[in-house]
Amino acid sequence: MASLRAHLYDLAIRLAVKRRLGSTLDVFAIRRAFEGARFPAPSGVAFTPGAVGGVTGEWAQAEGAGAKGERPTLLYLHGGGFIACSAQLYRPVTGRFAQRGFRVFTPDYRLAPEHPFPAAVEDCAAVWAALAQAGPAVVAGDSAGGTLALTTIIEARRLGLNPPAAAALFSPATDLIGRSASFRTNGRRDAMFRPESLMRLVPAYLAGADPADPRASPIEADFEGFPPLLIHVGAREILRDDSLRLAEKAREAGVPVELAVFPVVAHAWQLAESFLPEARRSLDEAAIFLRRALQADSGPGTEAAA
């Protein structure tokens, strides 16, 4: 059952984002709408500029957490439709993971349309290549960042890198061809997007590239050998069936999958962790899932202190 706050948040997003977007086809107007929403960062977390693999971004770690080796590493890839947002805007999410015991790096990967596909994929792969050398780590992301989390796994396999021990995906866009049924059936129910606005982001991102490329539409990938996946999505989202189809195909390939469909919540609801119990639940469940996967990957006696 959804909380009262979930219903209130749904209404707020409809008024603040969906109404503002309307049916605009202006990518930069969509960017301004995405970046207009600001949420407070959790307390007790230090946010520090940094660079990994030549890509700048931001580290998040709980204050007083001790040496970096005492905390497992999480690569968090922010959402924003491949055209917007930043590590700083995602401090509510990365800060929550830091509170739950992770040392989190969020890269400011290159954004379209100035830097179209595969620029973001290349940046995320470069970050992962550097992190993978330091030992087991995990990846997470929401929306476009969820897509990039999957493509990071795909690229790690292609490049012969150690893959993430697990991935947590929040409403990933897995099919940029737009074949998921919820893209049509949830057009009115989705609190944030109209289908036409969302699809406007695809040509801006791909710039003529093939949307069936698995690095663009991970649903096209071969999932055999993928690490365990946690997938959270909202029941009313346009992108709901992107997640359901992903879960089904990954399970058919033998991948362990934990799937949860949340009622009422708006897209990227994890950003509202200071207000929304469903956001805290989603992030906390993801943190538990990722830590367990790291412990299983590293063997007994290696779990970092919380």
C-alpha positions as a Python dict, from the first residue, in 0.01 Angstrom:
ca = {
    (1, 'M'): (0, 0, 0),
    (2, 'A'): (132, 341, -95),
    (3, 'S'): (188, 606, 171),
    (4, 'L'): (-7, 931, 180),
    (5, 'R'): (320, 1106, 106),
    (6, 'A'): (355, 904, -214),
    (7, 'H'): (20, 1037, -333),
    (8, 'L'): (120, 1393, -241),
    (9, 'Y'): (453, 1355, -416),
    (10, 'D'): (282, 1220, -726),
    (11, 'L'): (64, 1531, -738),
    (12, 'A'): (361, 1763, -680),
    (13, 'I'): (557, 1606, -965),
    (14, 'R'): (259, 1631, -1199),
    (15, 'L'): (234, 2003, -1126),
    (16, 'A'): (605, 2086, -1110),
    (17, 'V'): (743, 1868, -1390),
    (18, 'K'): (481, 1712, -1617),
    (19, 'R'): (278, 2031, -1654),
    (20, 'R'): (595, 2231, -1711),
    (21, 'L'): (720, 1991, -1975),
    (22, 'G'): (386, 1968, -2151),
    (23, 'S'): (452, 1819, -2492),
    (24, 'T'): (769, 2021, -2548),
    (25, 'L'): (1022, 1888, -2793),
    (26, 'D'): (1292, 2130, -2672),
    (27, 'V'): (1569, 1920, -2518),
    (28, 'F'): (1709, 2217, -2328),
    (29, 'A'): (1368, 2296, -2178),
    (30, 'I'): (1352, 1935, -2064),
    (31, 'R'): (1701, 1974, -1914),
    (32, 'R'): (1593, 2283, -1721),
    (33, 'A'): (1284, 2102, -1591),
    (34, 'F'): (1491, 1805, -1474),
    (35, 'E'): (1749, 2021, -1305),
    (36, 'G'): (1493, 2253, -1144),
    (37, 'A'): (1402, 2001, -873),
    (38, 'R'): (1637, 2017, -576),
    (39, 'F'): (1628, 1794, -270),
    (40, 'P'): (1829, 1821, 52),
    (41, 'A'): (2131, 1598, 96),
    (42, 'P'): (2144, 1366, 397),
    (43, 'S'): (2336, 1489, 698),
    (44, 'G'): (2662, 1343, 815),
    (45, 'V'): (2800, 1281, 466),
    (46, 'A'): (3111, 1437, 313),
    (47, 'F'): (3091, 1515, -60),
    (48, 'T'): (3430, 1558, -222),
    (49, 'P'): (3519, 1640, -584),
    (50, 'G'): (3728, 1374, -753),
    (51, 'A'): (3819, 1198, -1074),
    (52, 'V'): (3830, 829, -1161),
    (53, 'G'): (3955, 694, -1491),
    (54, 'G'): (3997, 1050, -1618),
    (55, 'V'): (3629, 1133, -1556),
    (56, 'T'): (3545, 1399, -1300),
    (57, 'G'): (3269, 1354, -1047),
    (58, 'E'): (3208, 1339, -675),
    (59, 'W'): (3281, 1103, -388),
    (60, 'A'): (3030, 1058, -107),
    (61, 'Q'): (3128, 899, 222),
    (62, 'A'): (2988, 912, 573),
    (63, 'E'): (3180, 1153, 791),
    (64, 'G'): (3420, 977, 1022),
    (65, 'A'): (3397, 661, 816),
    (66, 'G'): (3769, 590, 841),
    (67, 'A'): (4007, 473, 571),
    (68, 'K'): (3867, 420, 224),
    (69, 'G'): (3958, 50, 232),
    (70, 'E'): (3710, -5, 515),
    (71, 'R'): (3411, 80, 294),
    (72, 'P'): (3289, -105, -15),
    (73, 'T'): (3289, 97, -337),
    (74, 'L'): (2971, 180, -526),
    (75, 'L'): (2967, 339, -870),
    (76, 'Y'): (2643, 538, -890),
    (77, 'L'): (2528, 659, -1232),
    (78, 'H'): (2277, 942, -1215),
    (79, 'G'): (1963, 978, -1425),
    (80, 'G'): (1849, 1270, -1635),
    (81, 'G'): (1751, 1124, -1970),
    (82, 'F'): (2114, 1127, -2092),
    (83, 'I'): (2080, 1507, -2134),
    (84, 'A'): (2066, 1648, -1781),
    (85, 'C'): (2159, 1632, -1410),
    (86, 'S'): (2486, 1583, -1225),
    (87, 'A'): (2653, 1417, -929),
    (88, 'Q'): (2568, 1718, -714),
    (89, 'L'): (2197, 1695, -791),
    (90, 'Y'): (2201, 1331, -686),
    (91, 'R'): (2342, 1384, -338),
    (92, 'P'): (2013, 1268, -175),
    (93, 'V'): (2066, 925, -331),
    (94, 'T'): (2444, 895, -305),
    (95, 'G'): (2434, 1037, 47),
    (96, 'R'): (2186, 771, 156),
    (97, 'F'): (2412, 499, 18),
    (98, 'A'): (2705, 660, 199),
    (99, 'Q'): (2507, 651, 523),
    (100, 'R'): (2451, 280, 462),
    (101, 'G'): (2823, 213, 452),
    (102, 'F'): (2936, 269, 94),
    (103, 'R'): (3207, 487, -51),
    (104, 'V'): (3023, 621, -356),
    (105, 'F'): (3163, 771, -673),
    (106, 'T'): (2924, 948, -911),
    (107, 'P'): (3080, 1059, -1239),
    (108, 'D'): (2966, 1363, -1429),
    (109, 'Y'): (2961, 1168, -1753),
    (110, 'R'): (2925, 1366, -2075),
    (111, 'L'): (2571, 1465, -2166),
    (112, 'A'): (2386, 1480, -2497),
    (113, 'P'): (2314, 1653, -2725),
    (114, 'E'): (2656, 1817, -2691),
    (115, 'H'): (2816, 1474, -2644),
    (116, 'P'): (2592, 1207, -2799),
    (117, 'F'): (2614, 829, -2773),
    (118, 'P'): (2846, 656, -2701),
    (119, 'A'): (3020, 932, -2501),
    (120, 'A'): (2839, 855, -2174),
    (121, 'V'): (2896, 481, -2221),
    (122, 'E'): (3268, 539, -2275),
    (123, 'D'): (3294, 759, -1965),
    (124, 'C'): (3119, 507, -1743),
    (125, 'A'): (3333, 223, -1878),
    (126, 'A'): (3649, 426, -1813),
    (127, 'V'): (3543, 484, -1453),
    (128, 'W'): (3462, 118, -1406),
    (129, 'A'): (3795, 9, -1556),
    (130, 'A'): (3973, 213, -1288),
    (131, 'L'): (3750, 98, -1002),
    (132, 'A'): (3769, -268, -1103),
    (133, 'Q'): (4146, -264, -1058),
    (134, 'A'): (4104, -177, -690),
    (135, 'G'): (3894, -485, -606),
    (136, 'P'): (3528, -590, -593),
    (137, 'A'): (3274, -311, -634),
    (138, 'V'): (2911, -267, -732),
    (139, 'V'): (2711, -38, -959),
    (140, 'A'): (2373, 131, -933),
    (141, 'G'): (2176, 387, -1128),
    (142, 'D'): (1834, 526, -1202),
    (143, 'S'): (1655, 597, -1528),
    (144, 'A'): (1926, 677, -1785),
    (145, 'G'): (2178, 593, -1514),
    (146, 'G'): (2018, 251, -1483),
    (147, 'T'): (2067, 207, -1855),
    (148, 'L'): (2431, 306, -1818),
    (149, 'A'): (2476, 68, -1526),
    (150, 'L'): (2370, -216, -1755),
    (151, 'T'): (2590, -96, -2038),
    (152, 'T'): (2881, -72, -1795),
    (153, 'I'): (2837, -445, -1728),
    (154, 'I'): (2819, -508, -2103),
    (155, 'E'): (3136, -306, -2163),
    (156, 'A'): (3319, -470, -1873),
    (157, 'R'): (3252, -806, -2035),
    (158, 'R'): (3361, -683, -2379),
    (159, 'L'): (3681, -530, -2242),
    (160, 'G'): (3771, -830, -2027),
    (161, 'L'): (3732, -639, -1699),
    (162, 'N'): (3608, -782, -1373),
    (163, 'P'): (3234, -707, -1372),
    (164, 'P'): (3044, -546, -1087),
    (165, 'A'): (2951, -791, -812),
    (166, 'A'): (2588, -677, -849),
    (167, 'A'): (2376, -395, -987),
    (168, 'A'): (2083, -202, -839),
    (169, 'L'): (1861, -49, -1107),
    (170, 'F'): (1588, 205, -1044),
    (171, 'S'): (1346, 242, -1339),
    (172, 'P'): (1610, 182, -1608),
    (173, 'A'): (1533, 266, -1970),
    (174, 'T'): (1619, -65, -2133),
    (175, 'D'): (1452, -27, -2473),
    (176, 'L'): (1514, 297, -2662),
    (177, 'I'): (1318, 158, -2955),
    (178, 'G'): (1006, 213, -2742),
    (179, 'R'): (847, -132, -2766),
    (180, 'S'): (732, -167, -2403),
    (181, 'A'): (353, -168, -2369),
    (182, 'S'): (355, 62, -2065),
    (183, 'F'): (495, 334, -2286),
    (184, 'R'): (143, 363, -2422),
    (185, 'T'): (-79, 231, -2143),
    (186, 'N'): (82, 446, -1870),
    (187, 'G'): (102, 766, -2072),
    (188, 'R'): (-163, 937, -1858),
    (189, 'R'): (-78, 764, -1530),
    (190, 'D'): (290, 857, -1530),
    (191, 'A'): (338, 1159, -1303),
    (192, 'M'): (643, 1293, -1485),
    (193, 'F'): (646, 1206, -1854),
    (194, 'R'): (432, 1216, -2161),
    (195, 'P'): (551, 965, -2420),
    (196, 'E'): (632, 1233, -2678),
    (197, 'S'): (860, 1424, -2438),
    (198, 'L'): (1045, 1111, -2336),
    (199, 'M'): (1095, 993, -2691),
    (200, 'R'): (1235, 1333, -2786),
    (201, 'L'): (1539, 1243, -2577),
    (202, 'V'): (1624, 937, -2786),
    (203, 'P'): (1740, 1110, -3108),
    (204, 'A'): (1914, 1377, -2900),
    (205, 'Y'): (2112, 1104, -2726),
    (206, 'L'): (2170, 860, -3012),
    (207, 'A'): (2234, 1117, -3288),
    (208, 'G'): (2167, 860, -3558),
    (209, 'A'): (2315, 557, -3383),
    (210, 'D'): (2126, 230, -3392),
    (211, 'P'): (1878, 211, -3100),
    (212, 'A'): (1906, -169, -3115),
    (213, 'D'): (2273, -152, -3012),
    (214, 'P'): (2280, -326, -2670),
    (215, 'R'): (2478, -33, -2531),
    (216, 'A'): (2177, 187, -2613),
    (217, 'S'): (1900, -65, -2547),
    (218, 'P'): (2034, -319, -2297),
    (219, 'I'): (1727, -538, -2344),
    (220, 'E'): (1905, -651, -2663),
    (221, 'A'): (2204, -784, -2468),
    (222, 'D'): (2294, -1144, -2392),
    (223, 'F'): (2244, -1165, -2013),
    (224, 'E'): (2420, -1495, -1958),
    (225, 'G'): (2684, -1447, -1688),
    (226, 'F'): (2546, -1115, -1564),
    (227, 'P'): (2581, -1043, -1191),
    (228, 'P'): (2274, -1038, -964),
    (229, 'L'): (2029, -757, -1037),
    (230, 'L'): (1792, -565, -810),
    (231, 'I'): (1524, -378, -1006),
    (232, 'H'): (1280, -125, -858),
    (233, 'V'): (1017, 50, -1071),
    (234, 'G'): (689, 234, -1023),
    (235, 'A'): (361, 71, -1129),
    (236, 'R'): (245, 391, -1303),
    (237, 'E'): (566, 465, -1491),
    (238, 'I'): (597, 474, -1866),
    (239, 'L'): (918, 278, -1815),
    (240, 'R'): (755, 7, -1600),
    (241, 'D'): (763, -263, -1866),
    (242, 'D'): (1125, -187, -1954),
    (243, 'S'): (1199, -320, -1606),
    (244, 'L'): (957, -612, -1622),
    (245, 'R'): (1097, -727, -1956),
    (246, 'L'): (1452, -690, -1827),
    (247, 'A'): (1374, -902, -1521),
    (248, 'E'): (1212, -1172, -1733),
    (249, 'K'): (1495, -1193, -1985),
    (250, 'A'): (1766, -1188, -1718),
    (251, 'R'): (1596, -1467, -1523),
    (252, 'E'): (1567, -1675, -1839),
    (253, 'A'): (1945, -1640, -1872),
    (254, 'G'): (1994, -1767, -1516),
    (255, 'V'): (2064, -1429, -1356),
    (256, 'P'): (1943, -1386, -996),
    (257, 'V'): (1689, -1100, -1000),
    (258, 'E'): (1506, -922, -718),
    (259, 'L'): (1218, -720, -865),
    (260, 'A'): (984, -484, -679),
    (261, 'V'): (705, -277, -835),
    (262, 'F'): (609, 17, -614),
    (263, 'P'): (253, 157, -631),
    (264, 'V'): (185, 527, -698),
    (265, 'V'): (547, 652, -680),
    (266, 'A'): (672, 894, -946),
    (267, 'H'): (977, 830, -1163),
    (268, 'A'): (1308, 879, -978),
    (269, 'W'): (1126, 881, -646),
    (270, 'Q'): (1450, 784, -470),
    (271, 'L'): (1558, 1149, -488),
    (272, 'A'): (1288, 1235, -231),
    (273, 'E'): (1443, 1023, 45),
    (274, 'S'): (1410, 1309, 296),
    (275, 'F'): (1032, 1308, 251),
    (276, 'L'): (917, 979, 106),
    (277, 'P'): (920, 648, 298),
    (278, 'E'): (913, 457, -32),
    (279, 'A'): (1237, 629, -132),
    (280, 'R'): (1412, 530, 189),
    (281, 'R'): (1281, 175, 156),
    (282, 'S'): (1406, 147, -203),
    (283, 'L'): (1754, 279, -125),
    (284, 'D'): (1790, 76, 194),
    (285, 'E'): (1682, -246, 23),
    (286, 'A'): (1929, -175, -256),
    (287, 'A'): (2209, -115, -6),
    (288, 'I'): (2140, -446, 169),
    (289, 'F'): (2126, -629, -165),
    (290, 'L'): (2456, -481, -285),
    (291, 'R'): (2640, -550, 40),
    (292, 'R'): (2526, -912, 41),
    (293, 'A'): (2643, -954, -317),
    (294, 'L'): (2983, -810, -230),
    (295, 'Q'): (3015, -1042, 66),
    (296, 'A'): (2927, -1342, -152),
    (297, 'D'): (3171, -1228, -420),
    (298, 'S'): (3459, -1173, -178),
    (299, 'G'): (3407, -1474, 46),
    (300, 'P'): (3341, -1500, 418),
    (301, 'G'): (3489, -1254, 662),
    (302, 'T'): (3527, -970, 413),
    (303, 'E'): (3215, -763, 469),
    (304, 'A'): (3302, -401, 546),
    (305, 'A'): (3185, -248, 870),
    (306, 'A'): (2861, -54, 853),
}
